[in-house]
Amino acid sequence: MSAMTMKFQFGAKIPVDREIGEEPVVEVAAAPVKEQKMEKTMALPAETGTPFTETLASIGRAVLPPVLGMLVLIGIWYIATMKGGSIPGPLQTWDAATALFADPFYRNGPNDQGIGWNILSSLQRVGIGFGFAALVGIPLGFILGRSAFLAAMVNPIISLLRPVSPLAWLPIGLLVFKKADPAATYTIFICSIWPMIMNTAQGVQRVPQDYLNVARVLALSEWKVVTKILFPAVLPYMLTGIRLSIGTAWLVIVAAEMLTGGVGIGFWVWDEWNNLKVEHIIIAIFVIGIVGLILEQGLILLAKKLTKESS
């Protein structure tokens, strides 16, 4: 039998040369190879940033309403003082503010200082009184939240003293400390402590009992229960109490300084009233509001950051 010459061609019939008398050729067709197209799904790249127009629109939605509100307020103020009177208009107040903030940290004696020194003195009193209130109020809130017996014993006292006006405590502070500065700080302490106690205790009481049961099963110490379980869960409530307390403290310090005198934004307002500088009083109103807004927004940002980290 002679050699067979086989020619392969992909996808074609395979002819086989043969000699006479041999078996017929069986033509075998190669199985067609189907090209399988692999569908490649390409994920769209994540957006690296919002489009410029969308960014401008979001900024406009955030900024435009407050700006329009301020413009409406200034417009009403301008119309109300357009015909003159004892209250200065926006332009007169702006001129006075420009001159006032040209040198906010001057010193011409103990009772004649720039508005910058008065603001810093008030913030110092608020910081000291608020700090002592936090050191006492937050741990006391944890204790009351953990002990139903102590909560039942202390809650009537809190309910009795909390509605009392903070300025009613000022004479007690003057009687005890014999000086204006510690008396004002004591007043800040009294008015700041209640929101921190109540919010912290409420947060502790709302911790799921399952968490505490797990801690009991694991035989965790009280310190670990507080730091590992209670503190992360109570943090939002505690920060809410702190935010309420700082707002109340800044509100009260102005009135306390009006009564005690010395250096401070409250005393400065009263002194400008005695000098019949009404435009300075209006400036002080805006300054007090701006400082209070900065304190509150700063604590809100801190609360969001700490809450996000603890989650």
CYANA upper distance limits for C-alpha pairs under 8 A (distance plus 0.5 A):
  1 MET  CA     19 GLU  CA      8.17
  2 SER  CA     18 ARG  CA      8.10
  2 SER  CA     19 GLU  CA      7.90
  4 MET  CA     16 VAL  CA      6.89
  4 MET  CA     17 ASP  CA      6.26
  4 MET  CA     18 ARG  CA      7.23
  5 THR  CA     16 VAL  CA      6.89
  5 THR  CA     17 ASP  CA      6.69
  6 MET  CA     14 ILE  CA      7.46
  6 MET  CA     15 PRO  CA      7.29
  6 MET  CA     16 VAL  CA      6.37
  6 MET  CA     17 ASP  CA      8.29
  7 LYS  CA     14 ILE  CA      6.94
  7 LYS  CA     15 PRO  CA      7.62
  8 PHE  CA     12 ALA  CA      8.24
  8 PHE  CA     14 ILE  CA      6.70
  9 GLN  CA     13 LYS  CA      7.98
  9 GLN  CA     14 ILE  CA      7.89
 10 PHE  CA     30 ALA  CA      7.74
 11 GLY  CA     29 ALA  CA      7.82
 11 GLY  CA     30 ALA  CA      5.98
 11 GLY  CA     31 ALA  CA      7.44
 11 GLY  CA     32 PRO  CA      6.30
 11 GLY  CA     33 VAL  CA      8.22
 12 ALA  CA     29 ALA  CA      6.83
 12 ALA  CA     30 ALA  CA      6.93
 13 LYS  CA     27 GLU  CA      7.02
 13 LYS  CA     28 VAL  CA      6.66
 13 LYS  CA     29 ALA  CA      5.29
 13 LYS  CA     30 ALA  CA      7.20
 14 ILE  CA     27 GLU  CA      6.74
 14 ILE  CA     28 VAL  CA      6.74
 14 ILE  CA     29 ALA  CA      7.28
 15 PRO  CA     25 VAL  CA      8.38
 15 PRO  CA     27 GLU  CA      7.13
 16 VAL  CA     25 VAL  CA      7.15
 18 ARG  CA     22 GLU  CA      7.21
 18 ARG  CA     25 VAL  CA      8.32
 50 THR  CA     54 GLU  CA      6.87
 50 THR  CA     55 THR  CA      6.75
 51 PRO  CA     55 THR  CA      6.70
 52 PHE  CA     56 LEU  CA      6.72
 53 THR  CA     57 ALA  CA      6.63
 54 GLU  CA     58 SER  CA      6.67
 55 THR  CA     59 ILE  CA      6.69
 56 LEU  CA     60 GLY  CA      6.53
 57 ALA  CA     61 ARG  CA      6.67
 58 SER  CA     62 ALA  CA      6.78
 59 ILE  CA     63 VAL  CA      6.46
 60 GLY  CA     64 LEU  CA      5.74
 61 ARG  CA     65 PRO  CA      7.46
 62 ALA  CA     66 PRO  CA      8.32
 63 VAL  CA     67 VAL  CA      6.81
 64 LEU  CA     68 LEU  CA      6.56
 65 PRO  CA     69 GLY  CA      6.63
 66 PRO  CA     70 MET  CA      6.74
 67 VAL  CA     71 LEU  CA      6.68
 68 LEU  CA     72 VAL  CA      6.63
 69 GLY  CA     73 LEU  CA      6.77
 70 MET  CA     74 ILE  CA      6.63
 71 LEU  CA     75 GLY  CA      6.44
 72 VAL  CA     76 ILE  CA      6.67
 73 LEU  CA     77 TRP  CA      6.65
 74 ILE  CA     78 TYR  CA      6.50
 74 ILE  CA     90 PRO  CA      7.43
 75 GLY  CA     79 ILE  CA      6.68
 76 ILE  CA     80 ALA  CA      6.55
 77 TRP  CA     81 THR  CA      6.78
 77 TRP  CA     89 GLY  CA      7.30
 77 TRP  CA     90 PRO  CA      7.52
 78 TYR  CA     82 MET  CA      6.22
 78 TYR  CA     89 GLY  CA      6.24
 78 TYR  CA     90 PRO  CA      6.61
 81 THR  CA     85 GLY  CA      7.11
 81 THR  CA     87 ILE  CA      7.19
 81 THR  CA     88 PRO  CA      7.16
 81 THR  CA     89 GLY  CA      5.87
 82 MET  CA     89 GLY  CA      7.58
 84 GLY  CA     88 PRO  CA      7.98
 84 GLY  CA     89 GLY  CA      8.46
 87 ILE  CA    278 VAL  CA      7.30
 87 ILE  CA    279 GLU  CA      8.05
 88 PRO  CA     92 GLN  CA      6.52
 88 PRO  CA     93 THR  CA      6.89
 88 PRO  CA    278 VAL  CA      7.61
 88 PRO  CA    279 GLU  CA      6.49
 89 GLY  CA     93 THR  CA      6.68
 90 PRO  CA     94 TRP  CA      6.50
 91 LEU  CA     95 ASP  CA      6.79
 92 GLN  CA     96 ALA  CA      6.85
 92 GLN  CA    279 GLU  CA      7.90
 93 THR  CA     97 ALA  CA      6.60
 93 THR  CA    279 GLU  CA      5.70
 93 THR  CA    280 HIS  CA      7.99
 93 THR  CA    282 ILE  CA      7.93
 93 THR  CA    283 ILE  CA      7.59
 94 TRP  CA     98 THR  CA      6.64
 95 ASP  CA     99 ALA  CA      6.95
 96 ALA  CA    100 LEU  CA      6.52
 96 ALA  CA    279 GLU  CA      7.26
 96 ALA  CA    280 HIS  CA      7.60
 97 ALA  CA    101 PHE  CA      6.47
 97 ALA  CA    280 HIS  CA      7.99
 97 ALA  CA    283 ILE  CA      7.13
 98 THR  CA    102 ALA  CA      6.62
 99 ALA  CA    103 ASP  CA      8.16
100 LEU  CA    104 PRO  CA      6.88
100 LEU  CA    114 GLY  CA      8.50
100 LEU  CA    115 ILE  CA      8.25
101 PHE  CA    115 ILE  CA      8.33
103 ASP  CA    114 GLY  CA      7.57
104 PRO  CA    114 GLY  CA      5.05
104 PRO  CA    115 ILE  CA      5.74
104 PRO  CA    116 GLY  CA      5.37
104 PRO  CA    117 TRP  CA      7.90
105 PHE  CA    113 GLN  CA      7.34
105 PHE  CA    114 GLY  CA      5.12
105 PHE  CA    115 ILE  CA      7.26
105 PHE  CA    116 GLY  CA      5.80
105 PHE  CA    117 TRP  CA      6.34
106 TYR  CA    113 GLN  CA      6.16
106 TYR  CA    114 GLY  CA      5.46
107 ARG  CA    112 ASP  CA      6.79
107 ARG  CA    113 GLN  CA      5.08
107 ARG  CA    114 GLY  CA      7.00
108 ASN  CA    112 ASP  CA      5.69
108 ASN  CA    113 GLN  CA      6.53
109 GLY  CA    113 GLN  CA      7.32
110 PRO  CA    262 GLY  CA      8.49
110 PRO  CA    263 VAL  CA      8.21
111 ASN  CA    262 GLY  CA      7.34
111 ASN  CA    263 VAL  CA      7.36
113 GLN  CA    117 TRP  CA      6.98
113 GLN  CA    118 ASN  CA      7.72
113 GLN  CA    263 VAL  CA      8.43
114 GLY  CA    118 ASN  CA      7.24
115 ILE  CA    119 ILE  CA      6.72
115 ILE  CA    265 ILE  CA      7.71
115 ILE  CA    268 TRP  CA      8.04
116 GLY  CA    120 LEU  CA      6.78
117 TRP  CA    121 SER  CA      6.62
117 TRP  CA    263 VAL  CA      8.21
117 TRP  CA    264 GLY  CA      8.01
118 ASN  CA    122 SER  CA      6.79
118 ASN  CA    263 VAL  CA      6.02
118 ASN  CA    264 GLY  CA      4.53
118 ASN  CA    265 ILE  CA      5.40
118 ASN  CA    268 TRP  CA      7.45
119 ILE  CA    123 LEU  CA      6.68
119 ILE  CA    264 GLY  CA      6.51
119 ILE  CA    265 ILE  CA      5.88
120 LEU  CA    124 GLN  CA      6.58
120 LEU  CA    264 GLY  CA      8.07
121 SER  CA    125 ARG  CA      6.93
121 SER  CA    263 VAL  CA      6.90
121 SER  CA    264 GLY  CA      5.78
121 SER  CA    265 ILE  CA      8.26
122 SER  CA    126 VAL  CA      6.69
122 SER  CA    253 ILE  CA      7.37
122 SER  CA    254 VAL  CA      8.36
122 SER  CA    263 VAL  CA      8.32
122 SER  CA    264 GLY  CA      5.46
122 SER  CA    265 ILE  CA      6.69
122 SER  CA    266 GLY  CA      8.46
123 LEU  CA    127 GLY  CA      6.42
123 LEU  CA    250 TRP  CA      8.48
124 GLN  CA    128 ILE  CA      6.73
125 ARG  CA    129 GLY  CA      6.63
125 ARG  CA    181 ASP  CA      8.10
125 ARG  CA    184 ALA  CA      7.76
125 ARG  CA    185 THR  CA      5.94
125 ARG  CA    188 ILE  CA      8.32
125 ARG  CA    253 ILE  CA      8.36
126 VAL  CA    130 PHE  CA      6.20
126 VAL  CA    185 THR  CA      7.30
126 VAL  CA    188 ILE  CA      6.89
126 VAL  CA    246 ILE  CA      8.47
126 VAL  CA    249 ALA  CA      6.71
126 VAL  CA    250 TRP  CA      7.08
126 VAL  CA    253 ILE  CA      7.51
127 GLY  CA    131 GLY  CA      6.29
128 ILE  CA    132 PHE  CA      6.83
128 ILE  CA    185 THR  CA      7.23
129 GLY  CA    133 ALA  CA      6.73
129 GLY  CA    185 THR  CA      5.36
129 GLY  CA    186 TYR  CA      6.75
129 GLY  CA    187 THR  CA      8.15
129 GLY  CA    188 ILE  CA      5.57
129 GLY  CA    189 PHE  CA      4.98
129 GLY  CA    192 SER  CA      8.33
130 PHE  CA    134 ALA  CA      6.69
130 PHE  CA    188 ILE  CA      6.98
130 PHE  CA    189 PHE  CA      6.25
130 PHE  CA    192 SER  CA      6.66
130 PHE  CA    193 ILE  CA      8.33
130 PHE  CA    245 SER  CA      8.13
130 PHE  CA    246 ILE  CA      7.50
130 PHE  CA    249 ALA  CA      7.64
131 GLY  CA    135 LEU  CA      6.77
132 PHE  CA    136 VAL  CA      6.80
132 PHE  CA    189 PHE  CA      7.02
133 ALA  CA    137 GLY  CA      6.01
133 ALA  CA    189 PHE  CA      5.63
133 ALA  CA    190 ILE  CA      7.89
133 ALA  CA    192 SER  CA      6.51
133 ALA  CA    193 ILE  CA      5.32
134 ALA  CA    138 ILE  CA      6.09
134 ALA  CA    193 ILE  CA      7.31
134 ALA  CA    196 MET  CA      7.54
134 ALA  CA    242 ILE  CA      8.27
135 LEU  CA    139 PRO  CA      7.47
136 VAL  CA    140 LEU  CA      6.68
136 VAL  CA    193 ILE  CA      8.02
137 GLY  CA    141 GLY  CA      6.50
137 GLY  CA    193 ILE  CA      5.80
137 GLY  CA    194 TRP  CA      7.71
137 GLY  CA    196 MET  CA      6.05
137 GLY  CA    197 ILE  CA      5.33
138 ILE  CA    142 PHE  CA      6.94
138 ILE  CA    196 MET  CA      6.38
138 ILE  CA    197 ILE  CA      6.27
138 ILE  CA    200 THR  CA      6.75
138 ILE  CA    238 MET  CA      7.95
139 PRO  CA    143 ILE  CA      6.78
140 LEU  CA    144 LEU  CA      6.64
140 LEU  CA    197 ILE  CA      6.78
140 LEU  CA    201 ALA  CA      8.49
141 GLY  CA    145 GLY  CA      6.51
141 GLY  CA    196 MET  CA      7.63
141 GLY  CA    197 ILE  CA      4.85
141 GLY  CA    198 MET  CA      6.92
141 GLY  CA    199 ASN  CA      7.98
141 GLY  CA    200 THR  CA      5.39
141 GLY  CA    201 ALA  CA      4.81
141 GLY  CA    202 GLN  CA      8.50
141 GLY  CA    204 VAL  CA      8.50
142 PHE  CA    146 ARG  CA      6.68
142 PHE  CA    200 THR  CA      6.76
142 PHE  CA    201 ALA  CA      6.06
142 PHE  CA    204 VAL  CA      6.89
143 ILE  CA    147 SER  CA      6.63
143 ILE  CA    150 LEU  CA      8.33
143 ILE  CA    201 ALA  CA      8.06
144 LEU  CA    148 ALA  CA      7.30
144 LEU  CA    150 LEU  CA      6.30
144 LEU  CA    151 ALA  CA      5.25
144 LEU  CA    154 VAL  CA      8.47
144 LEU  CA    201 ALA  CA      6.29
145 GLY  CA    151 ALA  CA      7.42
145 GLY  CA    200 THR  CA      8.01
145 GLY  CA    201 ALA  CA      4.76
145 GLY  CA    202 GLN  CA      7.06
145 GLY  CA    203 GLY  CA      8.13
145 GLY  CA    204 VAL  CA      5.52
145 GLY  CA    205 GLN  CA      5.75
146 ARG  CA    201 ALA  CA      8.41
146 ARG  CA    204 VAL  CA      7.32
146 ARG  CA    205 GLN  CA      7.62
147 SER  CA    151 ALA  CA      6.67
148 ALA  CA    152 ALA  CA      6.63
149 PHE  CA    153 MET  CA      6.80
150 LEU  CA    154 VAL  CA      6.52
151 ALA  CA    155 ASN  CA      6.13
152 ALA  CA    156 PRO  CA      7.90
153 MET  CA    157 ILE  CA      8.29
154 VAL  CA    158 ILE  CA      6.89
155 ASN  CA    159 SER  CA      6.58
156 PRO  CA    160 LEU  CA      6.61
157 ILE  CA    161 LEU  CA      6.72
158 ILE  CA    162 ARG  CA      6.10
158 ILE  CA    194 TRP  CA      7.91
159 SER  CA    163 PRO  CA      7.71
160 LEU  CA    164 VAL  CA      8.32
162 ARG  CA    191 CYS  CA      8.44
162 ARG  CA    194 TRP  CA      6.98
164 VAL  CA    168 ALA  CA      7.46
165 SER  CA    169 TRP  CA      7.98
166 PRO  CA    170 LEU  CA      7.67
166 PRO  CA    187 THR  CA      6.62
166 PRO  CA    188 ILE  CA      8.22
166 PRO  CA    190 ILE  CA      7.42
166 PRO  CA    191 CYS  CA      6.10
166 PRO  CA    252 VAL  CA      7.53
167 LEU  CA    171 PRO  CA      8.40
167 LEU  CA    187 THR  CA      7.51
167 LEU  CA    252 VAL  CA      8.10
167 LEU  CA    255 ALA  CA      8.14
167 LEU  CA    256 ALA  CA      7.13
168 ALA  CA    172 ILE  CA      8.37
169 TRP  CA    173 GLY  CA      6.89
169 TRP  CA    187 THR  CA      6.55
169 TRP  CA    190 ILE  CA      8.22
170 LEU  CA    174 LEU  CA      6.76
170 LEU  CA    183 ALA  CA      6.67
170 LEU  CA    184 ALA  CA      7.26
170 LEU  CA    186 TYR  CA      8.21
170 LEU  CA    187 THR  CA      6.31
170 LEU  CA    256 ALA  CA      7.82
171 PRO  CA    175 LEU  CA      6.54
171 PRO  CA    183 ALA  CA      8.42
172 ILE  CA    176 VAL  CA      6.66
172 ILE  CA    183 ALA  CA      8.40
173 GLY  CA    177 PHE  CA      6.33
173 GLY  CA    178 LYS  CA      8.12
173 GLY  CA    182 PRO  CA      7.83
173 GLY  CA    183 ALA  CA      4.81
173 GLY  CA    184 ALA  CA      7.90
173 GLY  CA    186 TYR  CA      6.74
173 GLY  CA    187 THR  CA      7.61
174 LEU  CA    178 LYS  CA      5.50
174 LEU  CA    179 LYS  CA      6.47
174 LEU  CA    180 ALA  CA      6.96
174 LEU  CA    182 PRO  CA      8.49
174 LEU  CA    183 ALA  CA      5.71
176 VAL  CA    183 ALA  CA      8.49
177 PHE  CA    182 PRO  CA      6.85
177 PHE  CA    183 ALA  CA      6.76
178 LYS  CA    183 ALA  CA      8.24
179 LYS  CA    183 ALA  CA      6.79
180 ALA  CA    184 ALA  CA      6.65
180 ALA  CA    260 THR  CA      5.87
180 ALA  CA    261 GLY  CA      7.85
180 ALA  CA    262 GLY  CA      8.25
181 ASP  CA    185 THR  CA      6.78
181 ASP  CA    260 THR  CA      8.33
182 PRO  CA    186 TYR  CA      6.42
183 ALA  CA    187 THR  CA      6.78
184 ALA  CA    188 ILE  CA      6.91
184 ALA  CA    253 ILE  CA      7.48
184 ALA  CA    256 ALA  CA      6.41
184 ALA  CA    257 GLU  CA      7.49
184 ALA  CA    260 THR  CA      7.97
185 THR  CA    189 PHE  CA      6.76
186 TYR  CA    190 ILE  CA      6.79
187 THR  CA    191 CYS  CA      6.82
187 THR  CA    252 VAL  CA      8.44
187 THR  CA    256 ALA  CA      8.20
188 ILE  CA    192 SER  CA      6.46
188 ILE  CA    249 ALA  CA      5.87
188 ILE  CA    252 VAL  CA      7.38
188 ILE  CA    253 ILE  CA      7.29
189 PHE  CA    193 ILE  CA      6.63
189 PHE  CA    249 ALA  CA      8.50
190 ILE  CA    194 TRP  CA      8.00
191 CYS  CA    245 SER  CA      7.92
191 CYS  CA    248 THR  CA      7.35
191 CYS  CA    249 ALA  CA      7.05
191 CYS  CA    252 VAL  CA      8.37
192 SER  CA    196 MET  CA      7.72
192 SER  CA    245 SER  CA      5.08
192 SER  CA    246 ILE  CA      7.39
192 SER  CA    248 THR  CA      7.10
192 SER  CA    249 ALA  CA      6.44
193 ILE  CA    197 ILE  CA      6.77
193 ILE  CA    245 SER  CA      7.59
194 TRP  CA    198 MET  CA      6.67
194 TRP  CA    245 SER  CA      8.35
195 PRO  CA    199 ASN  CA      6.42
195 PRO  CA    241 GLY  CA      5.41
195 PRO  CA    242 ILE  CA      7.72
195 PRO  CA    244 LEU  CA      7.00
195 PRO  CA    245 SER  CA      6.43
196 MET  CA    200 THR  CA      6.37
196 MET  CA    238 MET  CA      6.96
196 MET  CA    241 GLY  CA      4.93
196 MET  CA    242 ILE  CA      6.34
196 MET  CA    245 SER  CA      7.37
197 ILE  CA    201 ALA  CA      6.55
197 ILE  CA    241 GLY  CA      8.21
198 MET  CA    202 GLN  CA      6.58
198 MET  CA    241 GLY  CA      8.09
199 ASN  CA    203 GLY  CA      6.64
199 ASN  CA    237 TYR  CA      5.96
199 ASN  CA    238 MET  CA      6.38
199 ASN  CA    240 THR  CA      7.63
199 ASN  CA    241 GLY  CA      5.82
200 THR  CA    204 VAL  CA      6.82
200 THR  CA    234 VAL  CA      7.10
200 THR  CA    237 TYR  CA      6.34
200 THR  CA    238 MET  CA      5.39
200 THR  CA    241 GLY  CA      7.63
201 ALA  CA    205 GLN  CA      6.75
202 GLN  CA    206 ARG  CA      6.83
202 GLN  CA    237 TYR  CA      8.00
203 GLY  CA    207 VAL  CA      7.16
203 GLY  CA    233 ALA  CA      7.87
203 GLY  CA    234 VAL  CA      5.30
203 GLY  CA    235 LEU  CA      8.42
203 GLY  CA    236 PRO  CA      8.49
203 GLY  CA    237 TYR  CA      5.91
203 GLY  CA    238 MET  CA      7.80
204 VAL  CA    230 LEU  CA      7.01
204 VAL  CA    233 ALA  CA      8.23
204 VAL  CA    234 VAL  CA      6.34
207 VAL  CA    211 TYR  CA      7.92
207 VAL  CA    230 LEU  CA      7.56
207 VAL  CA    233 ALA  CA      7.06
207 VAL  CA    234 VAL  CA      8.01
208 PRO  CA    212 LEU  CA      7.74
209 GLN  CA    213 ASN  CA      6.68
210 ASP  CA    214 VAL  CA      6.73
211 TYR  CA    215 ALA  CA      6.88
211 TYR  CA    229 ILE  CA      7.67
212 LEU  CA    216 ARG  CA      6.66
212 LEU  CA    225 VAL  CA      8.23
212 LEU  CA    229 ILE  CA      8.40
213 ASN  CA    217 VAL  CA      6.69
214 VAL  CA    218 LEU  CA      6.68
215 ALA  CA    219 ALA  CA      6.52
215 ALA  CA    220 LEU  CA      5.91
215 ALA  CA    225 VAL  CA      7.21
216 ARG  CA    220 LEU  CA      6.82
220 LEU  CA    224 LYS  CA      6.60
220 LEU  CA    225 VAL  CA      6.85
221 SER  CA    225 VAL  CA      6.75
222 GLU  CA    226 VAL  CA      6.68
223 TRP  CA    227 THR  CA      6.62
224 LYS  CA    228 LYS  CA      5.91
224 LYS  CA    229 ILE  CA      7.89
225 VAL  CA    229 ILE  CA      5.71
225 VAL  CA    230 LEU  CA      6.74
226 VAL  CA    230 LEU  CA      5.23
226 VAL  CA    231 PHE  CA      6.24
227 THR  CA    231 PHE  CA      5.78
227 THR  CA    232 PRO  CA      8.08
228 LYS  CA    232 PRO  CA      7.45
229 ILE  CA    233 ALA  CA      7.12
230 LEU  CA    234 VAL  CA      6.33
231 PHE  CA    235 LEU  CA      6.26
232 PRO  CA    307 THR  CA      8.50
232 PRO  CA    310 SER  CA      6.44
232 PRO  CA    311 SER  CA      8.26
234 VAL  CA    238 MET  CA      6.59
235 LEU  CA    239 LEU  CA      6.58
235 LEU  CA    307 THR  CA      7.48
236 PRO  CA    240 THR  CA      6.76
236 PRO  CA    303 ALA  CA      7.55
236 PRO  CA    307 THR  CA      7.07
237 TYR  CA    241 GLY  CA      6.88
238 MET  CA    242 ILE  CA      6.78
239 LEU  CA    243 ARG  CA      6.62
239 LEU  CA    299 LEU  CA      8.29
239 LEU  CA    303 ALA  CA      6.50
240 THR  CA    244 LEU  CA      6.76
241 GLY  CA    245 SER  CA      6.54
242 ILE  CA    246 ILE  CA      6.68
243 ARG  CA    247 GLY  CA      6.90
243 ARG  CA    296 GLU  CA      6.75
243 ARG  CA    299 LEU  CA      6.71
243 ARG  CA    300 ILE  CA      7.93
244 LEU  CA    248 THR  CA      6.81
245 SER  CA    249 ALA  CA      6.53
246 ILE  CA    250 TRP  CA      6.67
246 ILE  CA    295 LEU  CA      7.97
246 ILE  CA    296 GLU  CA      7.90
247 GLY  CA    251 LEU  CA      6.71
247 GLY  CA    292 GLY  CA      7.11
247 GLY  CA    295 LEU  CA      8.28
247 GLY  CA    296 GLU  CA      7.32
248 THR  CA    252 VAL  CA      6.64
249 ALA  CA    253 ILE  CA      6.65
250 TRP  CA    254 VAL  CA      7.54
250 TRP  CA    292 GLY  CA      7.08
251 LEU  CA    255 ALA  CA      7.99
252 VAL  CA    256 ALA  CA      6.66
253 ILE  CA    257 GLU  CA      6.48
253 ILE  CA    266 GLY  CA      7.51
254 VAL  CA    258 MET  CA      6.86
254 VAL  CA    264 GLY  CA      8.30
254 VAL  CA    265 ILE  CA      6.84
254 VAL  CA    266 GLY  CA      4.52
254 VAL  CA    267 PHE  CA      7.97
255 ALA  CA    259 LEU  CA      7.21
255 ALA  CA    266 GLY  CA      6.61
256 ALA  CA    260 THR  CA      6.72
256 ALA  CA    266 GLY  CA      7.72
257 GLU  CA    261 GLY  CA      5.88
257 GLU  CA    262 GLY  CA      7.82
257 GLU  CA    263 VAL  CA      8.44
257 GLU  CA    264 GLY  CA      6.88
257 GLU  CA    265 ILE  CA      7.90
257 GLU  CA    266 GLY  CA      5.24
257 GLU  CA    267 PHE  CA      5.61
258 MET  CA    266 GLY  CA      5.43
258 MET  CA    267 PHE  CA      5.16
258 MET  CA    269 VAL  CA      8.07
258 MET  CA    270 TRP  CA      6.43
259 LEU  CA    267 PHE  CA      8.19
260 THR  CA    267 PHE  CA      8.20
261 GLY  CA    266 GLY  CA      8.48
261 GLY  CA    267 PHE  CA      5.67
262 GLY  CA    267 PHE  CA      6.87
263 VAL  CA    267 PHE  CA      6.74
263 VAL  CA    268 TRP  CA      7.64
264 GLY  CA    268 TRP  CA      6.56
265 ILE  CA    269 VAL  CA      6.71
265 ILE  CA    284 ALA  CA      7.96
265 ILE  CA    288 ILE  CA      8.45
266 GLY  CA    270 TRP  CA      6.96
267 PHE  CA    271 ASP  CA      6.54
268 TRP  CA    272 GLU  CA      6.61
269 VAL  CA    273 TRP  CA      6.77
269 VAL  CA    280 HIS  CA      8.08
269 VAL  CA    281 ILE  CA      6.15
269 VAL  CA    284 ALA  CA      7.12
270 TRP  CA    274 ASN  CA      6.88
271 ASP  CA    275 ASN  CA      6.86
272 GLU  CA    276 LEU  CA      6.58
272 GLU  CA    277 LYS  CA      5.80
272 GLU  CA    278 VAL  CA      7.65
272 GLU  CA    280 HIS  CA      7.05
272 GLU  CA    281 ILE  CA      7.06
273 TRP  CA    277 LYS  CA      6.46
273 TRP  CA    278 VAL  CA      7.01
273 TRP  CA    281 ILE  CA      7.51
277 LYS  CA    281 ILE  CA      7.33
278 VAL  CA    282 ILE  CA      6.95
279 GLU  CA    283 ILE  CA      6.76
280 HIS  CA    284 ALA  CA      6.60
281 ILE  CA    285 ILE  CA      6.77
282 ILE  CA    286 PHE  CA      7.02
283 ILE  CA    287 VAL  CA      6.67
284 ALA  CA    288 ILE  CA      6.46
285 ILE  CA    289 GLY  CA      6.71
286 PHE  CA    290 ILE  CA      6.57
287 VAL  CA    291 VAL  CA      6.60
288 ILE  CA    292 GLY  CA      6.61
289 GLY  CA    293 LEU  CA      6.57
290 ILE  CA    294 ILE  CA      6.67
291 VAL  CA    295 LEU  CA      6.74
292 GLY  CA    296 GLU  CA      6.69
293 LEU  CA    297 GLN  CA      6.52
294 ILE  CA    298 GLY  CA      6.39
295 LEU  CA    299 LEU  CA      6.81
296 GLU  CA    300 ILE  CA      6.73
297 GLN  CA    301 LEU  CA      6.70
298 GLY  CA    302 LEU  CA      6.71
299 LEU  CA    303 ALA  CA      6.48
300 ILE  CA    304 LYS  CA      6.76
301 LEU  CA    305 LYS  CA      6.71
302 LEU  CA    306 LEU  CA      6.59
303 ALA  CA    307 THR  CA      6.37
304 LYS  CA    308 LYS  CA      6.49
305 LYS  CA    309 GLU  CA      6.72
306 LEU  CA    310 SER  CA      6.62
307 THR  CA    311 SER  CA      6.67
